[in-house]
């Protein structure tokens, strides 16, 4: 199981119910495929940075989930055929999170070492430069 | 002018003081550069919407790499522009 984020933009002319319907469909694909939804966030109507399908605005939706490649493939296929969805992106996040945790652990360890004694002092400056 | 400064400074040294650039992400301990954080990313895309080079922003190379990836993702989903008209 890997963690992914799908973000997509729905046509600004779509109503709130239509957006919810799309969310429901995607949710169905993920849960029926054995994935787990962590969060569905409607980020509301936002201005697009450039024109997409003659639109300058769009409803942004973010779905955070744990899934596998097949589910992602199916979701992307469905998003592609939906007329109301004008753009989507899928990002894998678990690698990023793992790296972040590694850094945090390292930092905690260093803080513990520093408070325990001044013996680690000479190597500190090089570590500081690294991070 | 050159001869006047020569006695004060050794050869090759800059004639005016320039503040040392520091990596924003290192200083503020920002670990993950997320593509959704438009406010943060837009600090590194000047007017023409190009990615600001490291020599100007002072970002360290590991963070610049992350920043590049994040900006490109953000562009893909229309959070940031590719270019301004």
Backbone of each chain as ProteinMPNN parsed JSONL, in Angstrom:
{"seq_chain_A": "XXXXXXXXXXXXXXXXXXXXXXXXXXXXXXXXXXXXXXXXXXXXXXXXXXXXXXXXXXXXXXXXXXXXXXXXXXXXXXXXXXXXXXXXXXXXXXXXXXXXXXXXXXXXXXXXXXXXXXXXXXXXXXXXXXX", "coords_chain_A": {"N_chain_A": [[0.844, -1.212, 0.0], [0.545, 2.124, -0.886], [0.894, 5.656, -0.384], [-1.049, 8.152, -1.782], [-1.86, 11.253, -3.373], [-4.578, 12.711, -4.866], [-5.336, 15.374, -6.867], [-7.817, 17.336, -8.222], [-9.465, 19.422, -10.667], [-12.583, 20.838, -10.962], [-14.981, 21.88, -13.314], [-15.95, 25.3, -13.142], [-18.592, 25.949, -13.431], [-20.031, 23.895, -12.473], [-22.285, 22.615, -10.024], [-22.433, 22.456, -6.399], [-23.431, 19.996, -5.653], [-22.843, 18.414, -7.837], [-20.103, 18.318, -7.727], [-19.823, 16.935, -5.351], [-20.904, 14.542, -6.168], [-19.029, 13.58, -7.991], [-16.903, 13.265, -6.252], [-17.97, 11.235, -4.686], [-18.084, 9.131, -6.526], [-15.359, 8.695, -7.087], [-14.493, 8.014, -4.586], [-15.877, 5.645, -4.302], [-14.562, 4.012, -6.196], [-12.037, 3.835, -5.048], [-12.448, 2.664, -2.491], [-13.72, 0.276, -3.192], [-11.718, -0.979, -4.55], [-10.028, -1.692, -2.579], [-8.589, 0.239, -1.357], [-7.752, 2.932, 0.941], [-9.355, 5.738, 2.173], [-8.088, 8.734, 3.336], [-8.609, 11.396, 3.525], [-10.893, 13.732, 2.222], [-10.852, 16.677, 0.696], [-12.463, 19.602, 0.013], [-11.35, 22.252, -1.644], [-12.493, 24.478, -2.478], [-13.566, 27.216, -4.63], [-11.212, 28.421, -6.819], [-8.937, 30.715, -8.36], [-7.495, 29.933, -11.468], [-4.094, 29.545, -12.474], [-3.543, 29.73, -15.091], [-5.266, 29.592, -18.25], [-7.569, 26.959, -18.581], [-9.222, 24.801, -20.613], [-10.759, 26.948, -21.547], [-11.48, 28.133, -19.199], [-11.144, 30.171, -16.296], [-11.301, 29.764, -13.683], [-11.872, 27.382, -11.026], [-13.19, 24.512, -9.241], [-11.399, 23.177, -6.677], [-10.372, 19.98, -5.632], [-9.1, 17.816, -3.205], [-7.843, 14.638, -2.659], [-6.697, 12.469, -0.289], [-5.09, 9.414, 0.06], [-4.622, 5.898, 0.759], [-3.403, 3.535, -1.385], [-3.078, 1.332, -4.261], [-1.252, 0.832, -7.363], [-3.089, 0.017, -9.34], [-5.552, 1.022, -8.531], [-5.077, 3.736, -8.653], [-4.664, 4.012, -11.355], [-7.178, 3.388, -12.371], [-8.724, 5.423, -11.21], [-7.62, 7.656, -12.468], [-8.285, 7.137, -15.07], [-11.053, 7.314, -14.955], [-11.36, 9.993, -14.172], [-10.404, 11.219, -16.383], [-12.32, 10.731, -18.331], [-14.505, 12.055, -17.367], [-16.503, 14.828, -17.996], [-16.774, 17.163, -16.558], [-14.475, 17.415, -15.069], [-11.588, 19.175, -15.35], [-8.874, 19.109, -15.022], [-6.308, 17.087, -13.575], [-4.124, 15.698, -11.062], [-1.864, 13.293, -9.864], [-0.072, 12.457, -7.038], [2.577, 10.806, -5.49], [3.069, 10.234, -2.09], [4.285, 8.89, 0.025], [7.051, 8.45, 0.051], [8.121, 10.94, 0.418], [7.125, 11.558, 2.959], [8.419, 9.649, 4.462], [11.052, 10.471, 4.237], [10.918, 12.896, 5.515], [10.363, 12.088, 8.103], [12.7, 10.796, 8.731], [14.531, 12.868, 8.79], [13.5, 14.271, 10.934], [13.772, 12.479, 13.046], [16.52, 12.31, 13.142], [17.141, 14.858, 13.904], [16.009, 15.011, 16.422], [17.538, 13.141, 17.746], [19.965, 14.351, 17.663], [19.486, 16.602, 19.206], [19.057, 15.423, 21.658], [21.556, 14.364, 22.114], [23.025, 16.63, 22.31], [22.065, 17.862, 24.607], [22.819, 16.019, 26.503], [25.56, 16.134, 26.829], [28.622, 18.01, 26.333], [30.299, 16.803, 24.615], [29.768, 16.303, 21.994], [30.17, 18.603, 20.744], [32.34, 19.544, 18.924], [31.717, 18.389, 16.408], [29.486, 19.597, 15.692], [29.264, 21.909, 14.11], [29.662, 21.162, 11.457], [27.483, 19.558, 11.042], [25.468, 21.346, 11.273], [25.849, 22.873, 9.049], [25.153, 21.108, 7.116], [22.437, 20.813, 7.316]], "CA_chain_A": [[0.0, 0.0, 0.0], [1.279, 3.387, -0.956], [0.063, 6.84, -0.162], [-1.149, 9.051, -2.928], [-2.787, 12.387, -3.321], [-5.124, 13.101, -6.169], [-5.957, 16.689, -6.844], [-8.413, 17.629, -9.526], [-10.192, 20.676, -10.808], [-13.895, 20.657, -11.587], [-15.499, 23.048, -14.016], [-16.535, 26.25, -12.181], [-20.047, 26.047, -13.588], [-20.659, 22.765, -11.798], [-22.832, 22.938, -8.704], [-21.815, 21.763, -5.276], [-23.873, 18.592, -5.655], [-22.111, 17.704, -8.888], [-18.76, 18.067, -7.197], [-19.968, 15.853, -4.375], [-21.164, 13.304, -6.902], [-17.732, 13.128, -8.508], [-16.164, 12.771, -5.08], [-18.549, 9.95, -4.312], [-17.665, 8.128, -7.508], [-13.935, 8.396, -6.889], [-14.433, 7.321, -3.304], [-16.32, 4.286, -4.569], [-13.488, 3.28, -6.89], [-10.917, 3.581, -4.138], [-12.811, 1.709, -1.436], [-14.014, -1.041, -3.765], [-10.449, -1.576, -4.97], [-9.252, -2.072, -1.392], [-7.804, 1.375, -0.86], [-8.276, 3.581, 2.139], [-9.37, 7.194, 2.025], [-7.745, 9.435, 4.576], [-9.176, 12.745, 3.571], [-11.38, 14.386, 0.999], [-10.932, 18.089, 1.041], [-12.861, 20.52, -1.049], [-10.603, 23.477, -1.389], [-13.316, 25.599, -2.909], [-13.329, 27.813, -5.937], [-9.95, 29.165, -6.864], [-8.506, 31.198, -9.669], [-6.423, 29.147, -12.066], [-2.946, 30.372, -12.849], [-3.623, 29.908, -16.543], [-6.549, 29.15, -18.769], [-7.707, 25.548, -18.89], [-10.542, 24.593, -21.235], [-11.422, 28.262, -21.617], [-11.92, 28.53, -17.863], [-10.121, 30.837, -15.493], [-11.53, 29.383, -12.294], [-12.23, 25.968, -10.892], [-13.322, 23.94, -7.899], [-10.297, 22.262, -6.394], [-10.656, 18.907, -4.689], [-7.906, 17.037, -2.863], [-8.129, 13.353, -2.016], [-5.509, 11.798, 0.247], [-5.51, 8.016, 0.201], [-3.668, 4.796, 0.667], [-3.915, 2.726, -2.488], [-2.02, 0.757, -5.088], [-1.173, 1.376, -8.714], [-4.283, -0.267, -10.134], [-6.605, 1.957, -8.139], [-4.717, 5.047, -9.193], [-4.878, 3.941, -12.802], [-8.618, 3.427, -12.603], [-9.172, 6.776, -10.865], [-7.184, 8.595, -13.5], [-9.078, 6.864, -16.266], [-12.388, 7.864, -14.738], [-11.276, 11.458, -14.167], [-10.147, 11.66, -17.753], [-13.536, 10.692, -19.139], [-15.527, 12.958, -16.838], [-16.457, 16.107, -18.701], [-16.698, 18.287, -15.63], [-13.121, 17.505, -14.526], [-10.77, 19.779, -16.392], [-7.459, 18.807, -14.819], [-6.042, 16.305, -12.374], [-2.721, 15.311, -10.866], [-1.687, 12.314, -8.798], [1.27, 12.567, -6.473], [2.872, 9.808, -4.469], [3.556, 11.021, -0.956], [4.896, 8.139, 1.138], [8.503, 8.621, 0.077], [8.36, 12.261, 0.996], [6.848, 11.478, 4.392], [9.491, 8.862, 5.085], [12.254, 11.311, 4.312], [10.663, 13.903, 6.532], [10.506, 11.449, 9.414], [14.121, 10.519, 8.929], [15.154, 14.137, 9.189], [13.022, 14.635, 12.26], [14.434, 11.581, 13.997], [17.916, 12.718, 13.216], [17.198, 16.112, 14.653], [15.723, 14.693, 17.827], [18.706, 12.445, 18.285], [21.023, 15.342, 17.845], [19.098, 17.448, 20.332], [19.281, 14.624, 22.859], [22.996, 14.254, 22.3], [23.547, 17.939, 22.698], [21.698, 18.154, 25.984], [23.458, 15.065, 27.404], [26.928, 16.534, 27.138], [29.275, 18.882, 25.365], [31.273, 15.999, 23.87], [29.438, 16.327, 20.569], [30.298, 19.981, 20.287], [33.172, 19.836, 17.758], [31.141, 17.953, 15.136], [28.213, 20.276, 15.508], [29.239, 22.932, 13.077], [29.503, 20.538, 10.149], [26.097, 19.095, 10.938], [24.651, 22.539, 11.089], [26.003, 23.287, 7.666], [24.445, 20.162, 6.268], [20.978, 21.029, 7.326]], "C_chain_A": [[0.876, 1.258, 0.0], [0.324, 4.55, -0.74], [0.113, 7.746, -1.387], [-2.05, 10.229, -2.588], [-3.287, 12.616, -4.735], [-5.737, 14.477, -5.996], [-6.58, 16.912, -8.209], [-9.249, 18.902, -9.49], [-11.487, 20.387, -11.552], [-14.309, 21.993, -12.191], [-16.22, 24.007, -13.052], [-18.056, 26.356, -12.292], [-20.777, 24.893, -12.905], [-21.162, 23.189, -10.426], [-22.129, 22.103, -7.643], [-22.175, 20.279, -5.274], [-23.101, 17.788, -6.688], [-20.697, 17.362, -8.432], [-18.797, 16.907, -6.209], [-20.172, 14.51, -5.059], [-19.852, 12.716, -7.434], [-16.891, 12.556, -7.37], [-16.64, 11.385, -4.677], [-18.106, 8.841, -5.245], [-16.224, 7.696, -7.283], [-13.751, 7.606, -5.593], [-14.815, 5.853, -3.478], [-15.242, 3.439, -5.222], [-12.405, 2.879, -5.902], [-11.283, 2.506, -3.117], [-13.1, 0.324, -2.01], [-12.745, -1.741, -4.236], [-9.57, -1.964, -3.788], [-8.373, -0.959, -0.865], [-8.461, 2.004, 0.36], [-8.213, 5.096, 1.965], [-9.039, 7.837, 3.361], [-8.445, 10.775, 4.671], [-9.735, 13.11, 2.208], [-11.595, 15.84, 1.359], [-11.363, 18.898, -0.166], [-12.225, 21.869, -0.763], [-11.343, 24.705, -1.911], [-12.93, 26.135, -4.275], [-12.072, 28.667, -5.877], [-9.712, 29.658, -8.275], [-7.415, 30.295, -10.194], [-5.295, 30.081, -12.489], [-2.887, 30.584, -14.356], [-4.939, 29.291, -17.009], [-6.537, 27.649, -19.06], [-9.111, 25.345, -19.434], [-11.372, 25.873, -21.24], [-11.934, 28.732, -20.255], [-10.764, 29.202, -17.119], [-10.258, 30.52, -14.008], [-11.836, 27.895, -12.231], [-12.407, 25.566, -9.444], [-12.177, 22.96, -7.702], [-10.75, 21.218, -5.377], [-9.37, 18.118, -4.458], [-8.344, 15.757, -2.165], [-6.807, 12.737, -1.57], [-5.9, 10.357, 0.533], [-4.325, 7.065, 0.269], [-4.197, 3.844, -0.377], [-2.763, 2.035, -3.197], [-2.148, 1.279, -6.518], [-2.436, 1.174, -9.529], [-5.409, 0.716, -9.83], [-6.34, 3.33, -8.737], [-5.0, 5.097, -10.687], [-6.366, 4.105, -13.125], [-9.183, 4.833, -12.315], [-8.825, 7.757, -11.967], [-7.991, 8.401, -14.774], [-10.461, 7.499, -16.137], [-12.386, 9.397, -14.775], [-11.117, 11.99, -15.585], [-11.451, 11.703, -18.565], [-14.64, 11.607, -18.599], [-15.388, 14.329, -17.48], [-16.241, 17.28, -17.755], [-15.283, 18.475, -15.069], [-12.207, 18.042, -15.614], [-9.29, 19.497, -16.222], [-7.29, 17.961, -13.573], [-4.558, 16.008, -12.275], [-2.704, 14.299, -9.725], [-0.245, 12.386, -8.329], [1.449, 11.486, -5.424], [3.551, 10.51, -3.304], [4.35, 10.221, 0.068], [6.413, 8.298, 1.207], [8.894, 9.928, 0.746], [8.205, 12.218, 2.514], [7.963, 10.728, 5.11], [10.752, 9.705, 5.257], [12.122, 12.35, 5.416], [10.849, 13.319, 7.935], [11.958, 11.174, 9.753], [14.836, 11.777, 9.429], [14.773, 14.496, 10.615], [13.675, 13.777, 13.341], [15.87, 12.005, 14.256], [18.07, 13.955, 14.089], [16.949, 15.881, 16.149], [16.932, 14.051, 18.494], [19.807, 13.448, 18.595], [20.729, 16.239, 19.042], [19.354, 16.721, 21.653], [20.762, 14.549, 23.188], [23.568, 15.559, 22.849], [23.257, 18.229, 24.174], [22.417, 17.23, 26.964], [24.891, 15.466, 27.737], [27.535, 17.381, 26.048], [30.268, 18.12, 24.499], [31.028, 16.067, 22.36], [29.695, 17.695, 19.943], [31.16, 20.177, 19.035], [32.525, 19.457, 16.422], [29.876, 18.739, 14.785], [28.172, 21.201, 14.303], [29.043, 22.313, 11.688], [28.081, 20.032, 9.956], [25.157, 20.255, 10.665], [24.686, 22.974, 9.632], [25.238, 22.374, 6.721], [22.954, 20.47, 6.185], [20.63, 22.487, 7.248]], "O_chain_A": [[1.809, 1.4, 0.79], [-0.89, 4.425, -0.897], [1.174, 8.049, -1.932], [-2.865, 10.194, -1.665], [-2.503, 12.701, -5.68], [-6.547, 14.71, -5.099], [-5.934, 16.698, -9.235], [-9.67, 19.376, -8.435], [-11.49, 19.776, -12.621], [-14.028, 23.066, -11.657], [-17.02, 23.56, -12.231], [-18.724, 26.8, -11.358], [-22.001, 24.917, -12.775], [-20.547, 24.015, -9.752], [-21.355, 21.191, -7.936], [-21.354, 19.422, -4.944], [-22.748, 16.632, -6.455], [-20.171, 16.283, -8.706], [-17.938, 16.025, -6.219], [-19.684, 13.478, -4.597], [-19.608, 11.514, -7.336], [-16.257, 11.51, -7.507], [-15.849, 10.493, -4.371], [-17.789, 7.738, -4.802], [-15.904, 6.507, -7.286], [-12.963, 6.663, -5.522], [-14.199, 4.951, -2.909], [-15.034, 2.286, -4.846], [-11.917, 1.749, -5.91], [-10.528, 1.557, -2.903], [-12.767, -0.687, -1.392], [-12.706, -2.969, -4.31], [-8.482, -2.509, -3.978], [-7.509, -1.19, -0.019], [-9.574, 1.648, 0.748], [-7.164, 5.659, 1.653], [-9.641, 7.518, 4.386], [-8.822, 11.227, 5.752], [-9.127, 12.832, 1.175], [-12.414, 16.179, 2.214], [-10.722, 18.881, -1.216], [-12.531, 22.528, 0.23], [-10.862, 25.832, -1.791], [-12.083, 25.577, -4.972], [-11.908, 29.514, -5.0], [-10.216, 29.097, -9.248], [-6.503, 29.926, -9.453], [-5.517, 31.246, -12.817], [-2.247, 31.521, -14.831], [-5.618, 28.577, -16.27], [-5.62, 27.134, -19.7], [-10.088, 25.69, -18.769], [-12.57, 25.843, -20.958], [-12.751, 29.651, -20.19], [-9.595, 28.856, -17.287], [-9.447, 30.947, -13.186], [-12.032, 27.24, -13.255], [-11.855, 26.187, -8.536], [-12.013, 22.021, -8.48], [-11.42, 21.535, -4.395], [-8.647, 17.797, -5.4], [-9.115, 15.789, -1.206], [-5.91, 12.513, -2.383], [-6.92, 10.101, 1.173], [-3.201, 7.393, -0.109], [-5.335, 3.385, -0.27], [-1.61, 2.143, -2.779], [-3.042, 2.066, -6.831], [-2.82, 2.04, -10.315], [-6.118, 1.178, -10.724], [-7.24, 3.993, -9.253], [-5.508, 6.089, -11.209], [-6.749, 4.853, -14.024], [-10.002, 5.355, -13.071], [-9.646, 8.59, -12.351], [-8.336, 9.359, -15.465], [-10.97, 8.127, -17.065], [-13.291, 10.016, -15.334], [-11.624, 13.056, -15.934], [-11.652, 12.601, -19.383], [-15.605, 11.896, -19.307], [-14.306, 14.914, -17.506], [-15.601, 18.269, -18.113], [-14.93, 19.574, -14.64], [-12.069, 17.434, -16.675], [-8.523, 19.631, -17.175], [-8.051, 18.105, -12.616], [-3.829, 16.059, -13.265], [-3.439, 14.436, -8.746], [0.684, 12.375, -9.136], [0.582, 11.276, -4.576], [4.49, 11.283, -3.494], [5.029, 10.813, 0.907], [6.993, 8.284, 2.293], [9.849, 10.008, 1.519], [9.026, 12.758, 3.255], [8.394, 11.105, 6.2], [11.422, 9.651, 6.289], [13.07, 12.641, 6.145], [11.408, 13.959, 8.826], [12.386, 11.302, 10.9], [15.633, 11.733, 10.366], [15.6, 14.96, 11.4], [14.073, 14.268, 14.397], [16.354, 12.053, 15.387], [18.995, 14.073, 14.892], [17.597, 16.479, 17.008], [17.293, 14.365, 19.628], [20.471, 13.393, 19.63], [21.634, 16.588, 19.8], [19.805, 17.318, 22.63], [21.177, 14.652, 24.343], [24.449, 15.582, 23.709], [24.098, 18.77, 24.891], [22.614, 17.594, 28.124], [25.379, 15.161, 28.826], [26.996, 17.451, 24.943], [31.005, 18.732, 23.727], [31.949, 15.911, 21.559], [29.458, 17.901, 18.753], [30.75, 20.921, 18.145], [32.755, 20.125, 15.414], [29.286, 18.559, 13.72], [27.18, 21.266, 13.578], [28.342, 22.875, 10.847], [27.541, 20.07, 8.851], [24.184, 20.137, 9.921], [23.675, 23.39, 9.065], [24.743, 22.799, 5.677], [22.327, 20.391, 5.129], [19.45, 22.84, 7.246]]}, "seq_chain_B": "XXXXXXXXXXXXXXXXXXXXXXXXXXXXXXXXXXXXXXXXXXXXXXXXXXXXXXXXXXXXXXXXXXXXXXXXXXXXXXXXXXXXX", "coords_chain_B": {"N_chain_B": [[40.699, 55.246, -8.544], [40.986, 52.634, -7.986], [43.559, 52.391, -6.993], [43.267, 53.696, -4.662], [41.673, 52.079, -3.111], [43.225, 49.941, -2.878], [45.12, 49.858, -0.851], [43.625, 49.411, 1.377], [42.15, 47.039, 1.01], [42.794, 43.566, 0.33], [43.895, 42.205, -2.838], [41.388, 41.364, -5.21], [39.261, 41.24, -3.539], [35.829, 41.997, -2.865], [34.46, 45.236, -3.49], [32.407, 46.337, -2.147], [30.161, 45.773, 0.548], [28.467, 42.755, 0.735], [25.549, 41.175, 1.716], [25.523, 37.987, 3.188], [24.006, 35.342, 1.509], [21.43, 33.198, 2.606], [19.989, 29.943, 2.836], [16.589, 29.83, 2.722], [14.985, 27.689, 3.459], [16.594, 26.11, 5.023], [17.176, 27.781, 7.141], [14.69, 28.404, 8.245], [13.891, 25.945, 8.87], [12.23, 24.383, 7.199], [11.001, 21.451, 6.223], [9.623, 19.822, 4.341], [8.817, 20.597, 1.075], [5.983, 21.526, -0.204], [3.819, 21.06, -2.967], [1.358, 22.259, -2.824], [1.52, 24.497, -1.349], [1.162, 27.407, -2.145], [1.736, 30.0, -1.44], [4.27, 29.92, -0.315], [5.785, 28.898, -2.453], [5.432, 30.817, -4.398], [7.105, 32.8, -3.702], [9.413, 32.183, -4.927], [9.06, 32.351, -7.579], [9.462, 34.751, -9.716], [8.148, 37.681, -11.451], [7.971, 36.944, -14.302], [7.284, 34.382, -14.047], [9.211, 32.44, -14.072], [11.417, 29.99, -12.634], [13.213, 30.975, -9.828], [16.697, 31.441, -9.955], [19.29, 29.732, -8.145], [21.532, 31.217, -7.54], [20.569, 33.705, -7.11], [18.453, 33.52, -5.233], [19.666, 32.141, -3.175], [19.156, 29.657, -2.158], [19.941, 26.415, -0.908], [21.444, 23.562, -2.577], [20.135, 20.934, -2.247], [17.615, 21.729, -1.34], [16.812, 23.403, -3.385], [16.415, 21.61, -5.405], [14.234, 20.161, -4.458], [12.437, 22.225, -4.38], [12.218, 22.93, -7.08], [10.932, 20.644, -8.09], [8.53, 20.821, -6.71], [7.462, 23.25, -7.628], [7.065, 22.645, -10.28], [5.142, 20.663, -10.14], [3.064, 22.146, -9.067], [2.585, 23.879, -11.146], [1.544, 22.163, -12.983], [-0.998, 21.637, -12.059], [-2.254, 23.977, -12.263], [-1.839, 25.813, -10.207], [0.28, 27.47, -10.16], [1.586, 29.693, -12.629], [2.817, 28.81, -15.933], [3.929, 30.624, -17.62], [3.742, 34.167, -17.802], [1.29, 36.11, -19.404]], "CA_chain_B": [[39.842, 54.665, -7.509], [41.524, 51.329, -7.648], [44.749, 52.524, -6.152], [42.836, 54.177, -3.348], [41.142, 50.972, -2.316], [44.225, 48.885, -2.822], [45.818, 49.782, 0.44], [42.726, 48.935, 2.419], [41.688, 45.66, 0.805], [43.654, 42.72, -0.482], [43.441, 42.102, -4.22], [40.339, 40.393, -5.5], [38.126, 41.322, -2.615], [34.756, 42.858, -3.356], [34.641, 46.594, -3.016], [31.303, 46.742, -1.276], [29.745, 44.68, 1.405], [27.256, 42.073, 0.287], [25.057, 40.283, 2.767], [25.615, 36.581, 2.803], [22.691, 34.748, 1.287], [21.212, 31.933, 3.292], [18.867, 29.17, 2.326], [15.392, 30.072, 3.519], [14.431, 26.442, 3.972], [17.475, 25.648, 6.096], [17.083, 28.695, 8.277], [13.381, 28.298, 8.882], [13.645, 24.514, 9.13], [11.094, 23.868, 6.429], [11.527, 20.169, 5.768], [9.007, 19.366, 3.104], [8.33, 21.668, 0.219], [4.79, 20.935, -0.777], [3.364, 21.771, -4.164], [0.108, 22.957, -2.556], [1.824, 25.701, -0.596], [1.395, 28.403, -3.188], [2.304, 31.2, -0.83], [5.713, 29.694, -0.176], [6.407, 28.704, -3.761], [5.384, 32.022, -5.224], [8.259, 33.642, -3.37], [10.542, 31.784, -5.765], [8.75, 32.558, -8.992], [9.284, 36.181, -9.963], [7.154, 38.163, -12.399], [7.798, 36.204, -15.547], [6.909, 33.022, -13.646], [10.317, 31.497, -14.154], [11.924, 29.595, -11.324], [14.342, 31.832, -9.462], [17.94, 30.669, -9.849], [19.902, 29.598, -6.836], [22.519, 32.28, -7.303], [19.865, 34.894, -6.658], [17.675, 33.276, -4.013], [20.537, 31.639, -2.125], [18.686, 28.363, -1.658], [20.958, 25.379, -1.051], [21.089, 22.724, -3.724], [19.093, 19.939, -2.0], [16.314, 22.37, -1.26], [16.457, 23.914, -4.712], [15.901, 20.478, -6.174], [12.864, 19.918, -3.987], [11.635, 23.384, -4.769], [11.957, 22.773, -8.509], [9.913, 19.609, -8.276], [7.258, 21.314, -6.183], [6.945, 24.291, -8.513], [6.603, 22.019, -11.522], [3.863, 20.013, -9.834], [2.067, 23.202, -8.884], [2.262, 24.386, -12.481], [0.748, 21.149, -13.647], [-2.383, 21.676, -11.61], [-2.694, 25.371, -12.438], [-1.676, 26.649, -9.02], [1.272, 28.472, -10.559], [1.619, 29.809, -14.078], [4.024, 28.429, -16.676], [4.468, 31.9, -18.065], [2.709, 35.201, -17.734], [1.022, 36.675, -20.737]], "C_chain_B": [[40.437, 53.364, -7.017], [42.688, 51.438, -6.685], [44.37, 52.969, -4.733], [42.352, 53.017, -2.472], [42.192, 49.896, -2.061], [44.875, 48.757, -1.437], [44.942, 49.239, 1.564], [42.412, 47.453, 2.275], [42.714, 44.854, 0.014], [43.057, 42.536, -1.874], [42.332, 41.06, -4.355], [39.137, 40.482, -4.593], [37.074, 42.296, -3.138], [34.832, 44.24, -2.71], [33.501, 47.09, -2.152], [30.84, 45.507, -0.511], [28.455, 44.062, 0.88], [26.821, 41.104, 1.375], [25.121, 38.835, 2.297], [24.209, 36.001, 2.665], [22.583, 33.441, 2.056], [19.979, 31.257, 2.713], [17.673, 29.343, 3.259], [14.889, 28.795, 4.192], [15.287, 25.873, 5.105], [17.276, 26.493, 7.347], [15.769, 28.518, 9.019], [12.986, 26.856, 9.166], [12.369, 24.022, 8.457], [11.556, 22.575, 5.782], [10.939, 19.735, 4.434], [8.47, 20.564, 2.336], [7.165, 21.095, -0.563], [4.288, 21.761, -1.956], [2.075, 22.562, -3.928], [0.321, 24.299, -1.86], [2.187, 26.84, -1.55], [2.088, 29.645, -2.654], [3.82, 31.096, -0.723], [6.385, 29.646, -1.542], [6.471, 29.994, -4.557], [6.485, 33.022, -4.859], [9.447, 33.357, -4.289], [10.192, 31.776, -7.243], [8.469, 34.039, -9.228], [8.31, 36.439, -11.122], [6.894, 37.305, -13.634], [7.417, 34.737, -15.31], [7.991, 31.984, -13.894], [10.765, 31.13, -12.745], [13.18, 30.404, -11.013], [15.625, 31.013, -9.319], [18.535, 30.743, -8.446], [20.855, 30.747, -6.517], [21.847, 33.561, -6.831], [19.156, 34.652, -5.324], [18.543, 32.775, -2.858], [20.104, 30.314, -1.54], [19.763, 27.303, -1.891], [20.498, 24.336, -2.062], [20.08, 21.617, -3.407], [17.693, 20.555, -1.948], [15.866, 22.935, -2.601], [15.866, 22.799, -5.564], [14.455, 20.159, -5.774], [11.92, 21.018, -4.447], [11.251, 23.305, -6.242], [10.832, 21.791, -8.75], [8.55, 20.124, -7.845], [6.635, 22.351, -7.109], [6.38, 23.657, -9.784], [5.291, 21.275, -11.31], [2.757, 21.055, -9.734], [1.642, 23.792, -10.23], [1.315, 23.438, -13.189], [-0.726, 21.229, -13.283], [-2.898, 23.116, -11.535], [-2.693, 26.193, -11.153], [-0.669, 27.762, -9.291], [1.286, 28.546, -12.085], [2.912, 29.257, -14.69], [4.729, 29.694, -17.159], [3.356, 32.926, -17.939], [2.534, 35.831, -19.099], [1.546, 38.097, -20.824]], "O_chain_B": [[40.404, 53.034, -5.832], [42.795, 50.695, -5.708], [45.054, 52.663, -3.757], [42.591, 52.984, -1.265], [42.062, 49.067, -1.161], [45.132, 47.655, -0.951], [45.428, 48.692, 2.554], [42.404, 46.704, 3.252], [43.409, 45.385, -0.853], [41.851, 42.694, -2.062], [42.348, 40.019, -3.697], [38.106, 39.862, -4.854], [37.403, 43.296, -3.777], [35.214, 44.387, -1.549], [33.606, 48.131, -1.504], [31.104, 44.367, -0.894], [27.478, 44.762, 0.617], [27.619, 40.319, 1.886], [24.808, 38.521, 1.149], [23.357, 36.136, 3.543], [23.544, 32.677, 2.139], [19.07, 31.898, 2.185], [17.752, 29.033, 4.448], [14.431, 28.816, 5.334], [14.774, 25.238, 6.026], [17.218, 25.976, 8.463], [15.729, 28.486, 10.249], [11.884, 26.583, 9.644], [11.545, 23.34, 9.066], [12.407, 22.593, 4.892], [11.66, 19.333, 3.519], [7.769, 21.418, 2.878], [7.344, 20.282, -1.47], [4.329, 22.991, -1.94], [1.728, 23.433, -4.725], [-0.587, 25.128, -1.792], [3.356, 27.179, -1.731], [2.917, 30.256, -3.329], [4.55, 32.047, -1.0], [7.421, 30.275, -1.759], [7.426, 30.242, -5.293], [6.761, 33.962, -5.604], [10.361, 34.171, -4.415], [10.945, 31.251, -8.063], [7.366, 34.519, -8.967], [7.734, 35.509, -11.686], [5.751, 36.987, -13.962], [7.253, 33.962, -16.252], [7.715, 30.784, -13.923], [10.522, 31.867, -11.79], [14.091, 30.5, -11.836], [15.632, 29.994, -8.628], [18.305, 31.685, -7.688], [20.964, 31.185, -5.372], [22.492, 34.411, -6.216], [19.244, 35.466, -4.406], [18.193, 32.963, -1.693], [20.642, 29.888, -0.518], [20.416, 27.289, -2.935], [19.309, 24.237, -2.366], [19.212, 21.366, -4.243], [16.724, 19.98, -2.443], [14.674, 22.943, -2.911], [14.938, 23.017, -6.342], [13.589, 19.924, -6.616], [10.779, 20.775, -4.841], [10.108, 23.577, -6.611], [9.9, 22.061, -9.508], [7.544, 19.898, -8.517], [5.428, 22.334, -7.348], [5.344, 24.084, -10.295], [4.431, 21.257, -12.19], [1.656, 20.865, -10.252], [0.482, 24.155, -10.422], [0.403, 23.858, -13.902], [-1.595, 20.925, -14.1], [-3.859, 23.412, -10.826], [-3.452, 27.153, -11.022], [-0.758, 28.851, -8.724], [1.022, 27.547, -12.754], [3.96, 29.242, -14.045], [5.954, 29.806, -17.11], [2.173, 32.586, -17.968], [3.493, 36.052, -19.839], [1.415, 38.74, -21.865]]}, "name": "protein", "num_of_chains": 2, "seq": "XXXXXXXXXXXXXXXXXXXXXXXXXXXXXXXXXXXXXXXXXXXXXXXXXXXXXXXXXXXXXXXXXXXXXXXXXXXXXXXXXXXXXXXXXXXXXXXXXXXXXXXXXXXXXXXXXXXXXXXXXXXXXXXXXXXXXXXXXXXXXXXXXXXXXXXXXXXXXXXXXXXXXXXXXXXXXXXXXXXXXXXXXXXXXXXXXXXXXXXXXXXXXXXXXXXXXXXX"}
